[in-house]
Amino acid sequence: MDTGFEAKRVGVVGVGHLGQHHARVYTELLDARLVGIADSDESRSHFISEQLGVPYYSSMDELIERQRPDALSIVVPTIMHYSMAKQALGHGVHVLIEKPVTTRPCEAEDLLNIAAKNNLVLQVGHIERFNSAVRHISQTIREPLFLESRRIGPFSPRVKDVGVVLDLMIHDIDIFLSLVPSEISRIAATGRRVLTEHEDIASAQFTFENGVMGHIMVSRVAETRMRQLDIMEQGRHITVNYETQDVRVHRCVRDNIGVTEILEHPIFPKGEPLKLELAHFISCVREKRQPLVGIRDGKRALEVAIEVLRQIHDTPGEARAYA
């Protein structure tokens, strides 16, 4: 029985670059108790388990069997998301699965049905939704006209199984979809390989049914690092720095004298996005409610990303209607 105060038993499957931070954050949350980690790399599991003082296992099955967790973070290569999430849900375990949710939309739909049938929480790890700056503008944005996001940085061999669209651009696709209350009607995308077998640079333009336009530029072979979102509305321009979680608002005020430009720097509480994301996940598990970023959100972002990839690798530069 859930007393309302008992810490939820959680585990982490995959303790690589990102998974290790999932494990760390769970040890810092008062209403969560990290009961174990699992990774096929035994030396890696042993290293993280010693750091955090929790047992490690060579497989998710063993972790579930030995520790009976209430919830799991699944932070493994994308190609394994569907099978592992399906297996965990089948054991009655609530799941947070990292983005991209699956490799195919039909797999995401299947996970949605399984979670719904078993009354389980299934959250997708679109961490930028929990960026304090993004949460602030999502409450203050009125009627966007144009959105532009630039997410670029130097090359890192960390991500090997996907290209820059599923690694980076999908963050911004999800943000655009959450901020614009309309469906996408048209996509035009280009990209190219530079250092890997996948696309390392990509650019995509979006037109929404309500007339809003958007552009996303991503690169993992840039010399400098930038994570910035610009939103243009009637009479104001909003700039978001994802990394510093700062928001700047440029407003134009017209009066009898002329036009006056005003720069605003909103002040709001800031926190570690991953900690906010995992705390939200645990609270949803405790309260049995739907998460801010559910499987439908993950599926929708994946569908758009797949269309971007189709254009990049099949017919670069050709604009298409999106349905």
Residue pairs with C-beta under 8 A, 6 or more apart in sequence:
2 286
4 286
5 31
7 30
7 31
7 32
7 33
8 31
8 32
8 33
8 70
8 71
8 282
8 285
8 286
9 33
9 35
9 67
9 68
9 69
9 70
9 71
10 26
10 32
10 33
10 34
10 35
10 69
10 70
10 71
10 72
10 73
10 282
11 34
11 35
11 36
11 37
11 38
11 63
11 64
11 67
11 69
11 71
11 72
11 73
12 19
12 22
12 23
12 26
12 34
12 37
12 38
12 72
12 73
12 75
13 19
13 37
13 38
13 39
13 60
13 63
13 72
13 73
13 74
13 75
13 76
13 84
13 88
14 38
14 39
14 74
14 75
14 76
15 22
15 23
15 37
15 38
15 39
15 44
15 45
15 48
15 75
16 39
16 44
16 75
16 158
17 158
18 75
18 98
19 37
19 39
19 73
19 75
19 76
20 48
21 274
22 73
22 75
22 274
22 278
23 34
23 37
23 48
23 52
23 54
23 73
24 52
25 272
25 274
25 275
25 278
26 32
26 33
26 34
26 73
26 278
27 34
27 52
27 54
28 275
29 275
29 278
29 279
29 282
31 279
31 282
31 283
31 286
32 278
32 282
34 52
34 54
35 54
35 55
35 67
35 69
36 54
36 55
36 56
36 57
36 63
36 66
36 67
36 69
37 45
37 48
37 49
37 52
37 54
37 55
37 56
37 57
37 63
38 45
38 56
38 57
38 58
38 59
38 60
38 62
38 63
39 45
39 48
39 56
39 58
40 58
40 59
42 56
42 58
45 56
45 57
45 58
46 56
48 56
49 55
49 56
55 66
55 67
57 63
57 66
60 72
60 74
60 84
60 87
60 88
61 87
63 69
63 72
64 72
64 88
64 91
64 93
69 93
70 93
70 94
70 285
71 93
71 94
71 95
71 96
71 121
71 281
71 282
71 285
72 88
72 93
72 94
72 95
72 96
73 96
73 98
73 125
73 278
73 281
74 81
74 84
74 85
74 88
74 95
74 96
74 97
74 98
75 98
75 125
76 84
76 98
77 161
78 100
78 102
78 103
78 161
78 162
78 166
79 103
79 161
81 97
81 98
81 100
81 101
81 102
81 103
81 107
82 102
82 103
82 104
82 107
82 108
82 110
82 111
85 95
85 97
85 102
85 111
85 122
86 110
86 111
86 114
88 95
89 95
89 111
89 114
89 115
89 118
89 120
89 122
90 114
92 118
92 120
93 120
94 120
94 121
94 122
94 281
94 284
94 285
95 115
95 120
95 121
95 122
95 123
96 123
96 124
96 125
96 277
96 278
96 281
97 111
97 122
97 123
97 124
97 125
97 298
98 124
98 125
99 124
99 125
99 126
99 127
99 170
99 171
99 174
99 298
99 301
100 162
100 166
100 170
100 298
100 301
100 302
100 305
101 108
101 111
101 124
101 295
101 298
101 299
101 301
101 302
102 108
102 111
102 298
102 302
105 299
105 302
105 303
105 306
108 295
108 298
108 299
108 302
109 299
111 122
111 295
112 122
112 295
112 296
112 299
114 120
115 121
115 122
115 295
119 288
121 281
121 284
121 285
121 288
121 289
121 290
121 291
122 291
122 294
122 295
123 280
123 281
123 284
123 291
123 292
123 293
123 294
124 293
124 294
124 295
124 297
124 298
125 277
125 293
126 170
126 171
126 174
126 293
126 297
126 298
126 301
127 171
127 273
127 274
127 277
128 134
128 171
128 172
128 174
128 175
128 242
128 273
129 135
129 174
129 175
129 178
129 277
129 292
129 293
130 273
130 274
130 276
130 277
130 280
130 292
131 242
131 245
131 273
132 245
132 268
132 269
132 270
132 271
132 273
132 276
133 240
133 241
133 242
133 245
133 246
133 247
133 270
134 175
134 229
134 240
134 242
136 247
136 266
136 268
137 179
137 231
137 238
137 240
137 247
138 178
138 179
140 266
141 179
141 231
141 233
141 238
142 233
143 233
143 234
144 179
144 180
144 212
144 231
144 232
144 233
145 212
145 213
145 232
145 233
145 234
146 212
146 213
146 214
146 215
146 231
146 232
147 176
147 179
147 180
147 212
147 213
147 214
147 215
147 229
147 230
147 231
147 232
148 214
148 215
148 216
148 217
148 229
148 230
149 172
149 175
149 176
149 214
149 215
149 216
149 217
149 228
149 229
149 230
150 216
150 217
150 218
150 226
150 227
150 228
151 168
151 169
151 171
151 172
151 216
151 217
151 218
151 219
151 226
151 227
151 228
151 242
152 217
152 218
152 219
152 220
152 222
152 224
152 225
152 226
153 219
153 220
153 222
153 224
153 225
153 226
153 227
154 220
154 221
154 222
154 223
154 224
154 225
155 195
155 200
155 220
155 221
156 220
159 167
159 220
160 196
162 198
163 191
163 196
163 198
163 199
163 200
163 202
163 309
164 191
164 198
164 199
164 200
164 201
164 202
164 218
164 219
164 220
165 191
165 199
165 202
165 218
165 305
165 308
165 309
165 312
166 305
166 309
167 220
168 218
168 220
169 202
169 204
169 216
169 218
169 305
169 308
170 301
170 302
170 305
172 216
172 218
172 229
173 216
173 301
173 304
173 305
173 308
174 293
174 297
174 298
174 301
175 229
176 206
176 214
176 216
177 184
177 297
177 300
177 301
177 304
178 297
179 231
180 208
180 210
180 212
180 214
181 210
182 208
182 209
182 210
182 212
183 208
183 209
184 206
184 207
184 208
184 209
184 304
184 322
185 207
185 208
185 209
185 321
185 322
186 206
186 207
186 319
186 320
186 321
186 322
187 204
187 205
187 206
187 207
187 304
187 307
187 308
187 311
187 319
187 320
187 322
188 204
188 205
188 311
188 317
188 318
188 319
188 320
189 202
189 203
189 204
189 205
189 307
189 308
189 311
189 312
189 316
189 317
190 202
190 203
190 204
190 311
190 312
190 316
190 317
191 199
191 200
191 201
191 202
191 203
191 308
191 312
191 316
192 199
192 200
192 201
192 312
193 199
193 200
194 200
194 201
194 221
195 221
199 309
199 312
199 313
200 219
200 220
200 221
201 218
201 219
201 220
201 221
202 216
202 217
202 218
202 219
202 308
202 312
203 215
203 216
203 217
203 218
204 215
204 216
204 308
204 311
205 213
205 214
205 215
205 319
206 213
206 214
206 215
206 216
206 304
207 213
207 214
208 214
225 243
227 241
227 242
227 243
228 239
228 240
228 241
228 242
229 239
229 240
229 242
230 237
230 238
230 239
230 240
231 237
231 238
231 239
231 240
232 238
235 251
235 252
236 249
236 250
236 251
236 252
237 249
237 250
238 247
238 248
238 249
238 250
239 247
239 248
239 249
239 250
240 246
240 247
241 247
245 270
246 265
247 265
247 266
247 268
248 263
248 264
248 265
249 263
249 264
249 265
249 266
250 261
250 262
250 263
250 264
251 261
251 262
251 263
251 264
252 259
252 260
252 261
252 262
253 259
253 260
253 261
253 262
254 260
280 291
280 292
281 291
284 290
284 291
304 322
307 320
307 322
311 317
311 318
311 320
